[in-house]
């Protein structure tokens, strides 16, 4: 291949690294993270600026959202209309923001989780709160730069005069980092900002006398208030939020738990919380719940949980907090952009950045006002000076051939070409030295300015301008005076936007839920196909004897107990008795596989956990190993455990539950029958007790191709057993030494 100067050879790894870095920086700076100064992401800033350009101030009519989105996308944010509209909708949500920045008209969604109507149906304008971010935008207080195609100018930051980042919070996911800043109370944040202005050395604890903690628009309760100081010190941490509830009396002796405020994490998804409560009731996870209703309205949230009579409500609440979003965790990560760098800020650092930005804004504002006042004073002084020589000026104007000629005389005393009535007037005109602006104002001055009252107004305006200039220079020359101005404006904002705190700060202990179930005796009926159902004792007593013969296993159990299911593969599965559906005599029941994960395993043995813990289990495997295991070994909270140790080619052949009397009875016998029809019997006391993790001891010697098919412990009074459709007479099975080779079993 020939060398081509137009081909640039680049290492693939380096190119991938650089491209990914550029992409990550773009997402961090230009999309996902807010600027620490105005607390806005780029898309939010561009929407507000586009609305300002459209003149959508709070005192103007609403405009279609589609127009706002179109202007924003076409001029400043070419990233798709749906993302812009989503950001616009979010800025209208009073359940997401302490101080909404957009005043929406129409369906902008709800706290339930309803989505907003299409942008062609909704209308919007700037809110009063948004104006605190946009005031004086025309005074060159903030830097502007070209938009994406350099056809427009847009602000890089808005002149925010309130700490919007703390007040409204934010959330965003960038590349390799995320931000999650909680909302705060406007009045508290302003008080904290004023306290920092007065004392920049104030500590986090000192600031928390004013900013007590996050204040979410959905209210609710922060249950770990003691952790807030650490979060403010580090900029990271977790807040535990809990719904606010009330207890009310209901009909028929029942009581209601009424949820009136939900955690901020559920804001915009209240319906999902309600559906989870309904699901818990239907699935009988909480037997105490009688009914769940959503009675919310414009007046506020009202989710009603009707509790059955004589139930422990506090205990139920503990369970609801654990299993639903009534209690949730809010992860705080106060990450924002400063000088194009993502930084995790502490509370004090945020106050420091706010004050630094305010000093910059107010300095530029008063420099602007000072320059404007000086410019006006120049003109006013020129007009006053002109009224003193008005006759001369009129003579100059009448004698001039052009405006340029007259202006030259007024500014530079050039009299050449101008016709004067006398040499004296010409000599006086040569001394004139008005400035350019003064000359323009004189030439544009109407004759009404010569009225005495108008002259008085000019003198009054001049005096006021001198006072203002002195005031502006004092503010610009003294930082403490500048801070007074900032403080006064913050106090004015507090009167305008203050509202009571909604979120309660507390330190609450987390109670444990104790399942409340009325104890009941049940019988579990299991047929040969593995279908299982439960019936109460009264229903069981009415089942005919011939019908009971259809079931291969009948397990007595309490509804508070668990059913233990042992399989041929050496596993024990547990199923709560209350999860086994109740059925009538004609009902088939449900497959055991739907209640526990036995899947392709073969079930051998069923027993209630309460009975298991009081028993010994006799195990025999197809390889001929036997052992006894204490039932205590199987006490566990896990849904499935290994019940015995098996080799890869071995399986469990039989399991028998033994009482204490069975174990100590010297006449209890172990009966083993092999696949080839050989049998062996030996006393139970010869079988030692082992751990469930042990394989056991050899009970019978088998040929290589033979295996154990039946194993059980038989009481001395039993004379025969039925196995594989065949009846075996136990008297014909001779008792021999354990682990001996079997003999031909005696068939009837």
C-alpha positions in Angstrom: 0.0 0.0 0.0 1.4 3.4 -1.0 1.8 6.1 1.6 -0.9 8.7 1.4 -0.5 12.0 3.2 -4.3 12.3 3.7 -4.4 9.1 5.9 -3.6 9.7 9.5 -2.6 6.6 11.5 -3.9 6.6 15.0 -3.6 4.0 17.7 -7.1 2.4 18.2 -6.8 2.2 22.0 -5.8 5.9 22.2 -8.6 7.0 19.9 -11.2 5.0 22.0 -9.8 6.5 25.2 -9.9 10.1 23.9 -13.3 9.7 22.3 -14.8 8.2 25.4 -13.3 10.9 27.6 -14.7 13.6 25.3 -18.2 11.9 25.4 -18.1 11.6 29.2 -17.1 15.3 29.7 -19.9 16.3 27.3 -22.5 14.4 29.2 -21.2 15.6 32.6 -20.9 19.3 31.6 -23.5 19.8 28.9 -26.3 17.5 30.0 -26.5 15.7 33.3 -25.0 17.9 36.1 -26.2 21.4 37.2 -24.0 24.5 37.5 -23.3 25.3 41.1 -24.1 29.0 40.5 -27.7 28.8 39.2 -28.5 25.2 40.1 -29.7 24.4 36.5 -28.8 21.8 33.9 -28.2 23.2 30.4 -31.6 22.1 29.1 -33.4 23.8 32.0 -31.4 27.0 31.5 -32.1 27.0 27.8 -35.8 26.5 28.3 -36.0 29.4 30.7 -34.0 31.7 28.5 -36.2 30.7 25.4 -39.3 31.6 27.5 -37.7 34.9 28.4 -37.0 35.6 24.7 -40.7 34.9 24.0 -41.7 37.3 26.7 -43.5 34.7 28.8 -43.2 36.5 32.1 -45.7 35.8 34.9 -47.8 38.8 34.0 -48.2 37.6 30.4 -50.6 35.0 28.9 -49.5 31.3 28.7 -48.1 30.1 25.4 -48.3 26.6 23.8 -45.6 24.3 25.2 -44.9 23.2 21.6 -43.8 26.7 20.7 -41.5 26.8 23.7 -40.0 23.4 23.0 -39.6 24.4 19.3 -37.8 27.6 20.1 -35.5 25.9 22.6 -34.7 23.0 20.3 -34.2 25.1 17.2 -32.1 27.8 18.8 -30.3 26.4 21.8 -30.7 22.6 22.5 -30.8 20.3 19.4 -31.2 17.1 21.4 -34.8 16.1 20.6 -38.2 17.6 21.6 -39.2 14.8 24.1 -36.2 15.4 26.4 -36.9 19.2 26.3 -40.6 18.7 27.0 -39.8 16.3 29.9 -37.6 18.9 31.4 -40.3 21.6 31.0 -42.9 19.3 32.6 -40.5 18.6 35.5 -40.1 22.4 36.2 -43.9 22.7 36.6 -44.2 19.9 39.3 -45.0 21.3 42.7 -44.5 17.8 44.1 -40.9 17.7 42.8 -39.7 21.2 43.3 -40.0 23.5 46.3 -40.3 26.5 44.0 -41.5 25.5 40.5 -39.9 27.5 37.8 -42.6 27.1 35.2 -46.3 28.0 35.5 -48.1 25.3 33.6 -51.7 25.5 32.2 -53.3 22.2 31.3 -52.5 18.6 32.1 -48.9 18.4 33.2 -49.2 15.0 35.0 -49.8 14.3 38.7 -48.2 12.9 41.8 -50.0 9.6 41.0 -47.7 9.0 38.1 -50.0 10.2 35.3 -48.0 11.5 32.4 -48.4 15.0 30.9 -50.6 15.6 27.9 -48.8 16.1 24.6 -47.0 19.5 24.2 -49.6 20.7 21.6 -52.3 20.6 24.3 -50.5 22.3 27.2 -49.4 25.9 27.8 -46.8 27.5 30.0 -45.2 30.7 31.2 -42.4 31.6 33.7 -43.3 31.4 37.3 -42.6 34.1 39.9 -39.9 32.0 41.3 -38.2 31.7 37.9 -37.8 35.5 37.8 -35.3 35.3 40.7 -33.0 33.5 38.2 -33.7 35.8 35.3 -33.8 39.3 36.7 -31.3 41.8 35.2 -30.4 39.3 32.4 -30.2 42.3 30.1 -27.5 44.1 32.2 -24.5 42.0 31.1 -24.2 40.4 34.5 -23.4 36.9 33.1 -21.3 35.7 30.2 -23.0 34.9 26.9 -21.7 32.7 24.1 -22.7 31.3 20.7 -25.2 28.6 20.5 -24.6 25.2 18.7 -24.6 26.8 15.2 -23.3 30.2 16.2 -26.6 31.8 14.9 -27.7 33.0 18.4 -26.3 34.0 21.7 -27.2 32.2 24.9 -26.2 32.7 28.6 -23.7 30.2 30.1 -25.3 30.8 33.5 -28.4 32.7 34.7 -28.1 35.6 37.2 -29.7 33.6 40.0 -30.2 35.7 43.1 -31.4 32.8 45.2 -29.5 29.5 45.9 -31.7 27.5 43.6 -29.5 24.4 43.8 -30.3 24.0 47.5 -33.9 25.1 47.2 -35.1 23.0 44.3 -32.4 20.3 44.5 -31.6 18.2 41.5 -31.0 14.7 40.2 -28.9 13.5 37.3 -26.9 10.5 36.0 -23.7 11.3 34.1 -20.9 9.0 33.0 -19.3 7.4 36.0 -21.0 9.8 38.4 -24.4 11.0 39.6 -25.9 13.8 41.5 -28.8 13.7 43.9 -29.4 17.0 45.9 -32.5 17.2 48.1 -34.9 20.1 48.1 -34.9 22.6 51.0 -37.2 25.2 52.6 -36.8 28.6 51.0 -37.0 30.5 54.2 -34.4 28.3 55.9 -32.0 28.5 53.0 -32.3 32.3 52.9 -31.7 32.5 56.7 -28.6 30.2 56.3 -27.3 32.4 53.4 -27.7 35.6 55.5 -25.9 33.9 58.5 -23.0 32.9 56.2 -22.8 36.4 54.8 -22.5 37.8 58.3 -20.0 35.2 59.4 -18.1 33.3 56.7 -16.4 31.3 59.4 -19.6 29.7 60.5 -19.5 25.9 61.0 -21.9 23.4 59.5 -23.5 23.0 62.9 -23.9 26.7 63.0 -25.6 26.7 59.6 -27.9 23.9 60.7 -29.5 26.3 63.3 -31.0 27.9 60.2 -31.0 25.1 57.6 -32.3 22.3 59.8 -32.3 19.7 57.0 -33.9 18.8 53.6 -37.6 19.9 53.2 -39.4 17.9 50.6 -42.5 19.2 48.8 -44.2 15.9 49.6 -43.6 16.3 53.4 -43.2 13.0 55.2 -40.6 12.3 57.9 -36.9 12.0 57.9 -36.2 9.3 60.5 -32.4 9.6 60.8 -32.1 13.3 61.6 -28.9 12.8 63.5 -27.1 11.8 60.2 -27.9 15.1 58.5 -24.9 16.9 59.9 -22.6 14.3 58.6 -24.2 14.5 55.2 -23.8 18.3 55.1 -20.2 17.9 56.2 -19.3 15.4 53.5 -21.9 16.1 50.7 -22.8 12.4 50.7 -25.0 10.1 52.8 -28.4 8.4 53.0 -31.7 9.8 54.3 -34.4 7.5 55.5 -37.9 8.8 54.6 -41.1 7.5 56.1 -44.7 8.3 55.1 -46.8 10.3 57.5 -49.7 8.3 58.8 -52.8 8.9 61.1 -54.9 6.3 62.9 -58.7 6.7 62.5 -61.7 4.7 63.8 -63.7 2.9 61.2 -67.0 0.9 61.1 -67.6 -2.4 63.0 -64.8 -1.8 65.4 -62.1 -1.6 62.8 -59.4 1.1 62.5 -57.9 2.8 59.5 -54.2 3.7 58.8 -54.4 6.8 56.7 -51.3 7.9 54.7 -51.4 11.7 54.3 -47.8 12.3 53.1 -45.6 10.0 51.1 -41.8 9.9 50.8 -40.2 12.1 48.2 -38.9 9.1 46.4 -42.5 8.0 45.6 -43.4 11.5 44.2 -44.8 11.0 40.8 -45.5 7.4 41.5 -48.1 7.3 44.2 -50.3 4.9 42.2 -47.5 2.3 42.3 -47.4 2.6 46.1 -51.2 2.1 46.2 -51.0 -0.9 43.9 -48.3 -2.5 46.1 -50.6 -2.1 49.1 -53.5 -3.7 47.3 -51.2 -6.6 46.2 -50.1 -7.2 49.7 -53.8 -7.4 50.8 -54.8 -9.7 47.9 -51.8 -12.0 48.4 -52.5 -12.1 52.1 -49.0 -11.1 53.0 -50.6 -9.1 55.8 -53.6 -10.9 57.1 -54.5 -7.9 59.2 -55.5 -5.8 56.2 -59.3 -5.7 55.5 -59.3 -3.2 52.6 -57.2 -0.6 50.8 -58.7 2.6 49.3 -57.3 5.7 47.6 -59.4 8.7 48.7 -56.9 11.3 47.5 -58.3 14.6 46.1 -57.2 18.1 45.4 -57.1 18.7 49.2 -54.2 16.2 49.5 -53.1 12.6 49.7 -55.3 10.1 51.5 -54.5 6.4 51.2 -56.7 4.4 53.5 -55.6 1.0 54.9 -58.6 -0.6 56.7 -57.3 -2.9 59.5 -59.3 -5.9 60.8 -60.8 -5.7 64.3 -58.5 -6.3 67.3 -55.2 -6.2 65.4 -51.9 -4.6 66.4 -51.7 -1.5 64.2 -48.2 -0.6 65.3 -47.0 -4.0 64.3 -48.7 -3.8 61.0 -47.1 -0.4 60.3 -43.7 -1.9 61.0 -44.4 -4.6 58.4 -45.7 -2.0 55.8 -42.6 0.1 56.3 -40.4 -2.9 55.6 -42.2 -4.3 52.6 -43.5 -1.2 50.8 -42.3 2.2 49.7 -44.0 3.8 52.7 -40.4 3.9 54.0 -37.6 4.4 51.5 -34.0 5.6 51.3 -32.8 8.8 49.6 -29.2 8.7 48.6 -27.6 12.2 48.9 -24.8 13.1 46.6 -24.3 16.9 46.3 -22.3 16.9 43.0 -22.4 20.0 40.8 -20.2 21.7 38.2 -17.8 24.5 39.0 -15.5 25.9 36.3 -16.3 22.9 34.1 -15.2 20.5 36.9 -17.7 18.1 38.7 -17.2 18.6 42.5 -18.9 17.2 45.5 -19.9 20.1 47.7 -20.6 20.4 51.4 -23.3 22.7 52.7 -20.8 25.4 53.6 -19.1 25.1 50.2 -22.5 25.7 48.5 -23.0 28.8 50.7 -19.5 30.0 49.8 -20.1 29.6 46.1 -23.5 31.3 46.4 -22.0 34.4 48.1 -19.1 34.5 45.6 -21.6 34.5 42.7 -23.8 37.1 44.4 -20.8 39.4 44.9 -19.9 39.1 41.2 -23.5 39.7 40.1 -24.2 42.6 42.4 -20.8 44.2 41.6 -21.6 44.0 37.9 -25.2 45.3 38.5 -24.0 48.4 40.4 -21.2 49.0 38.0 -23.9 49.0 35.3 -26.1 51.3 37.3 -23.2 53.6 38.1 -22.3 53.8 34.4 -25.9 54.4 33.4 -26.3 57.1 36.1 -23.1 58.9 35.0 -24.2 58.8 31.4 -27.6 60.3 32.4 -26.0 62.9 34.6 -23.8 64.0 31.7 -26.9 64.6 29.6 -28.8 66.3 32.4 -25.9 68.6 33.3 -25.6 69.4 29.6 -29.3 70.3 29.3 -29.1 72.5 32.4 -26.0 74.2 31.1 -27.8 74.7 27.7 -30.7 76.4 29.3 -28.4 79.1 30.7 -27.2 79.9 27.1 -30.3 78.9 25.3 -30.5 82.2 23.3 -26.9 81.6 22.0 -27.8 78.0 21.1 -30.9 79.1 19.2 -28.7 81.7 17.3 -26.2 78.9 16.4 -29.0 76.7 15.2 -30.6 79.4 13.1 -27.2 80.4 11.6 -26.0 76.9 10.8 -26.4 75.3 7.4 -26.5 71.7 8.8 -26.8 69.7 12.0 -23.2 68.6 11.7 -22.1 72.3 11.6 -24.2 73.1 14.7 -23.0 70.1 16.6 -19.3 71.0 15.8 -19.9 74.4 17.3 -21.5 73.0 20.4 -18.8 70.5 21.1 -15.6 72.2 19.8 -16.5 75.9 19.5 -16.1 75.9 15.6 -17.9 79.0 14.4 -16.7 79.0 10.8 -19.6 79.2 8.3 -22.2 80.0 11.0 -24.1 83.4 10.7 -24.2 85.2 14.0 -26.1 88.4 14.8 -23.1 89.9 16.5 -19.4 89.4 17.1 -20.1 89.0 20.8 -22.3 86.0 20.1 -19.6 84.5 17.8 -17.0 85.0 20.5 -19.2 83.3 23.1 -20.0 80.4 20.8 -16.3 79.7 20.3 -16.1 78.9 24.1 -18.7 76.1 24.0 -17.4 72.6 24.9 -20.4 70.3 25.3 -19.8 66.5 25.0 -21.0 64.5 22.1 -23.9 63.0 24.1 -24.8 66.5 25.5 -24.8 68.0 22.1 -27.1 65.2 20.7 -29.5 65.7 23.7 -29.5 69.5 23.1 -30.2 69.1 19.4 -33.1 66.7 20.3 -34.4 68.9 23.1 -38.0 70.0 22.7 -38.9 73.6 23.4 -41.1 72.5 26.3 -37.9 71.9 28.2 -37.6 75.7 28.6 -40.6 75.8 30.8 -39.7 76.7 34.4 -41.2 73.5 35.8 -39.2 71.4 33.4 -36.1 73.3 34.4 -36.8 72.5 38.0 -37.2 68.8 37.2 -33.8 68.8 35.5 -32.2 70.3 38.6 -34.0 67.7 40.8 -32.9 64.9 38.6 -29.3 66.1 38.7 -29.4 66.1 42.4 -30.9 62.6 42.6 -28.3 61.3 40.1 -25.5 62.8 42.2 -26.9 61.0 45.3 -27.3 57.7 43.4 -23.7 57.9 42.0 -22.4 58.5 45.5 -24.4 55.5 46.8 -23.3 53.2 44.0 -19.6 54.2 44.5 -20.0 53.5 48.2 -21.4 50.0 47.6 -18.7 49.2 45.1 -16.0 50.5 47.3 -17.1 48.7 50.5 -17.8 44.9 50.6 -19.9 45.3 53.8 -22.2 47.7 52.0 -22.5 45.2 49.1 -23.4 42.5 51.6 -26.1 44.7 53.0 -27.7 45.0 49.6 -27.5 41.2 49.1 -29.0 40.6 52.5 -31.9 43.1 52.0 -32.9 41.5 48.7 -32.7 38.0 50.3 -35.0 39.2 53.1 -37.5 40.6 50.5 -37.4 37.2 48.8 -38.1 35.5 52.1 -41.3 37.5 52.6 -42.4 36.6 49.1 -41.7 32.9 49.0 -41.6 31.7 52.7 -43.8 28.7 53.6 -43.9 26.4 56.6 -41.6 23.4 56.8 -43.3 20.3 55.4 -40.8 17.5 56.2 -40.5 16.5 59.9 -37.0 15.7 61.2 -36.9 12.9 63.8 -34.8 10.0 65.1 -37.1 6.9 65.0 -36.3 3.3 65.9 -37.1 0.7 63.4 -39.6 -1.8 64.9 -39.7 -5.4 63.8 -42.8 -6.9 62.3 -44.2 -9.9 64.0 -46.6 -11.8 61.8 -50.0 -12.0 63.4 -51.9 -15.1 62.5 -54.8 -16.8 64.3 -53.6 -20.3 64.9 -55.6 -23.0 63.2 -55.3 -26.8 62.7 -55.1 -27.9 59.1 -54.7 -31.1 57.1 -52.6 -31.1 53.9 -53.9 -33.6 51.3 -51.4 -34.7 48.6 -52.2 -37.1 45.8 -49.9 -39.4 43.8 -49.5 -36.7 41.1 -48.2 -34.1 43.6 -51.4 -32.0 43.8 -51.7 -30.5 47.3 -54.5 -28.6 49.1 -55.2 -27.7 52.7 -58.5 -28.2 54.6 -59.4 -27.2 58.2 -60.1 -29.9 60.8 -63.9 -29.5 60.5 -63.8 -30.0 56.7 -61.4 -32.9 57.1 -63.8 -34.7 59.5 -66.5 -34.6 56.8 -64.4 -36.3 54.1 -65.4 -40.0 53.5 -62.8 -42.7 54.2 -62.8 -43.9 50.6 -62.1 -40.4 49.4 -59.1 -40.1 51.8 -57.6 -43.2 50.1 -57.0 -41.1 47.0 -54.3 -39.2 48.8 -50.8 -40.7 49.2 -49.9 -38.3 52.0 -52.0 -36.7 54.7 -50.0 -34.2 56.8 -51.5 -32.6 60.0 -50.1 -29.1 60.4 -50.9 -25.7 61.9 -51.4 -22.7 59.7 -48.5 -20.9 61.4 -46.2 -23.8 60.6 -44.2 -24.8 57.5 -44.4 -27.9 55.4 -41.0 -29.6 54.9 -40.7 -31.5 51.5 -37.8 -34.0 51.2 -36.8 -35.2 47.7 -35.0 -38.2 46.3 -32.2 -35.8 45.2 -31.3 -35.1 48.9 -32.9 -31.6 49.3 -35.4 -30.3 51.8 -37.8 -27.5 50.6 -39.9 -25.4 52.9 -43.4 -24.0 52.2 -45.4 -21.8 54.6 -48.7 -23.6 55.4 -50.6 -20.3 54.9 -49.3 -20.2 51.3 -50.9 -23.6 50.5 -54.4 -22.8 49.0 -57.4 -24.1 50.9 -59.7 -26.4 48.9 -63.0 -28.2 49.1 -63.4 -31.9 48.7 -63.9 -31.7 45.0 -60.9 -29.3 44.4 -57.8 -30.8 42.9 -55.4 -28.4 44.6 -52.2 -27.0 43.1 -49.0 -28.8 42.1 -46.3 -28.8 44.8 -43.9 -27.4 42.1 -45.8 -24.1 42.1 -45.2 -23.6 45.8 -41.5 -24.5 46.0 -38.7 -25.1 43.6 -38.7 -28.9 43.5 -39.0 -28.7 39.7 -37.6 -32.0 38.3 -36.9 -33.5 41.7 -38.9 -36.6 43.0 -40.7 -36.0 46.3 -40.4 -38.8 48.9 -41.5 -37.4 52.2 -43.7 -34.7 53.7 -43.7 -33.5 57.3 -44.7 -30.4 59.4 -41.7 -28.5 60.6 -43.0 -28.5 64.2 -43.2 -32.3 64.1 -39.8 -32.6 62.4 -38.0 -30.6 65.1 -39.3 -33.1 67.7 -38.4 -36.2 65.7 -35.5 -38.3 64.5 -35.3 -38.9 60.7 -34.2 -42.3 59.4 -32.4 -42.0 56.0 -31.6 -44.8 53.6 -29.9 -44.3 50.2 -30.1 -46.4 47.0 -26.4 -47.3 47.6 -27.4 -49.0 50.8 -26.3 -46.3 53.4 -28.4 -45.6 56.4 -28.3 -43.1 59.3 -30.4 -41.3 61.9 -30.5 -37.5 62.0 -31.9 -35.2 64.7 -34.8 -33.1 63.4 -33.1 -30.0 65.0 -30.6 -30.2 62.2 -33.2 -29.0 59.7 -34.1 -25.8 61.5 -33.5 -23.0 59.0 -35.0 -19.9 57.5 -33.8 -20.8 54.0 -36.4 -22.1 51.5 -34.2 -25.0 50.4 -31.2 -26.8 52.0 -29.4 -30.1 51.5 -31.0 -32.7 53.7 -28.2 -35.3 53.4 -24.9 -36.0 51.8 -25.0 -38.0 48.5 -22.5 -39.0 45.9 -23.1 -38.1 42.3 -24.6 -41.5 41.5 -26.6 -42.0 44.8 -30.1 -41.0 45.7 -32.4 -41.2 48.8 -34.4 -44.4 48.8 -36.5 -43.8 51.9 -37.2 -41.5 54.9 -39.0 -42.3 58.1 -39.9 -39.9 60.9 -39.2 -41.5 64.4 -40.5 -40.4 67.8 -38.5 -40.8 70.9 -40.3 -44.0 71.8 -39.5 -45.5 68.4 -35.8 -44.8 68.9 -35.6 -46.4 72.3 -37.9 -49.4 71.4 -35.6 -52.4 70.9 -38.1 -54.2 68.7 -38.3 -51.5 66.1 -36.8 -52.9 62.8 -35.3 -51.5 59.7 -36.7 -53.2 56.5 -34.6 -52.8 53.3 -35.8 -54.2 49.9 -33.6 -54.1 46.8 -34.4 -53.7 43.1 -33.7 -57.4 42.6 -36.1 -58.3 45.3 -33.6 -59.1 48.1 -34.6 -58.0 51.6 -32.9 -57.5 54.9 -34.1 -56.6 58.4 -32.1 -55.4 61.4 -32.8 -53.6 64.7 -33.1 -49.8 64.6 -30.8 -49.4 67.5 -27.9 -50.6 65.2 -28.3 -47.4 63.1 -26.3 -44.6 64.7 -27.1 -40.9 64.7 -25.1 -38.7 62.3 -25.1 -35.1 61.2 -27.2 -34.3 58.1 -23.9 -33.6 56.2 -22.7 -37.1 56.8 -23.3 -40.0 54.4 -24.1 -42.5 57.2 -23.1 -46.2 57.5 -23.6 -49.2 55.2 -26.9 -50.9 55.9 -26.8 -53.7 53.2 -24.3 -55.2 50.9 -25.4 -54.8 47.3 -24.3 -56.3 44.0 -22.9 -53.7 41.6 -26.0 -53.7 39.4 -28.4 -53.8 42.4 -29.8 -50.8 44.4 -32.1 -50.2 47.3 -35.8 -49.6 46.3 -37.5 -49.6 49.7 -36.4 -48.6 53.2 -38.5 -48.0 56.3 -38.6 -48.4 60.0 -41.4 -50.9 61.0 -43.1 -51.2 64.4 -43.0 -54.7 65.9 -46.8 -55.2 65.6 -46.8 -54.7 61.8 -46.9 -57.9 59.9 -46.8 -56.9 56.2 -46.0 -54.0 53.9 -47.1 -53.0 50.4 -44.5 -51.8 48.0 -44.7 -51.5 44.2 -48.1 -53.1 44.2 -46.8 -56.2 46.0 -47.3 -57.3 49.6 -44.4 -58.5 51.7 -44.8 -60.6 54.8 -42.4 -59.3 57.4 -42.2 -62.6 59.2 -40.6 -64.1 56.1 -37.9 -61.4 56.1 -35.3 -62.7 58.6 -33.4 -60.4 60.8 -29.7 -60.6 60.0 -26.6 -58.7 60.8 -26.5 -55.1 59.4 -24.6 -54.7 56.1 -25.1 -58.4 55.3 -26.2 -59.5 51.8 -30.0 -59.6 51.5 -32.2 -62.7 51.0 -35.1 -63.3 48.7 -38.1 -61.4 50.1 -41.2 -63.3 51.0 -44.1 -62.3 48.8 -47.7 -63.1 49.6 
